[in-house]
C-alpha cells in the first residue's frame, strides 16, 4: 500500500506500476490471461484432484494449464 516504493527498499516506484504490472505483462506476453477484480466462486476439481476450472461469480469459467491467484 506504500505509495513510495523506494521506502520499501526494493522498488523504484509504486508497487502496482513497478511490481504488479511487469508480472501481468510477462504473463500476457507468454499467452496467459490476467483477470482483475474477479471473485472465484468455486474451484472445480478433476477426479485426480487437479484443477478442472475456476467458476467466477459472474458465471465465467476459467480453464488453463496453470493457475495463479492472489487475494487480499
C-alpha positions in Angstrom: 0.0 0.0 0.0 3.1 2.2 0.2 2.9 4.9 -2.5 6.6 5.5 -2.5 8.2 2.1 -3.4 11.7 3.5 -2.6 10.7 3.4 1.1 10.3 -0.4 0.7 13.9 -0.6 -0.3 13.5 -2.7 -3.4 11.2 -0.7 -5.8 12.0 2.5 -7.6 8.3 3.5 -7.7 4.9 2.4 -6.5 4.1 -1.3 -6.3 1.3 -1.6 -8.8 3.4 0.0 -11.6 6.8 -1.4 -10.7 5.9 -4.9 -9.4 2.4 -6.0 -10.4 2.2 -4.6 -14.0 5.6 -6.2 -15.1 4.4 -9.6 -13.8 1.0 -9.2 -15.6 2.7 -8.0 -18.8 5.0 -11.0 -18.7 2.2 -13.5 -18.2 0.3 -11.8 -21.1 3.4 -11.9 -23.4 3.5 -15.7 -23.0 -0.1 -16.1 -24.0 -1.6 -16.1 -20.5 -4.6 -14.1 -19.3 -4.9 -11.8 -16.3 -8.3 -11.2 -14.7 -8.6 -8.4 -12.2 -11.4 -7.8 -9.6 -12.8 -11.3 -10.3 -14.3 -13.3 -7.5 -13.7 -17.0 -7.6 -17.0 -18.7 -6.6 -15.8 -22.3 -6.9 -12.7 -24.3 -7.8 -13.9 -27.4 -9.7 -11.6 -30.5 -9.4 -11.0 -33.5 -11.7 -11.2 -37.0 -10.2 -7.5 -37.0 -9.6 -7.9 -33.8 -7.6 -6.2 -31.5 -10.1 -7.9 -28.2 -11.0 -10.5 -28.6 -13.8 -11.6 -25.0 -13.9 -12.5 -21.9 -11.8 -16.1 -20.7 -11.7 -16.2 -16.9 -11.2 -19.1 -15.1 -9.5 -20.2 -13.5 -12.8 -20.6 -17.0 -14.4 -17.4 -17.1 -16.4 -15.5 -20.4 -16.5 -11.7 -20.1 -16.5 -9.7 -23.1 -17.8 -6.0 -23.3 -18.1 -2.8 -25.3 -17.8 -1.6 -23.5 -14.7 -3.3 -21.0 -12.4 -2.1 -18.3 -10.0 -4.4 -16.2 -8.0 -3.8 -13.6 -5.3 -6.2 -12.4 -2.7 -6.0 -9.6 -0.1 
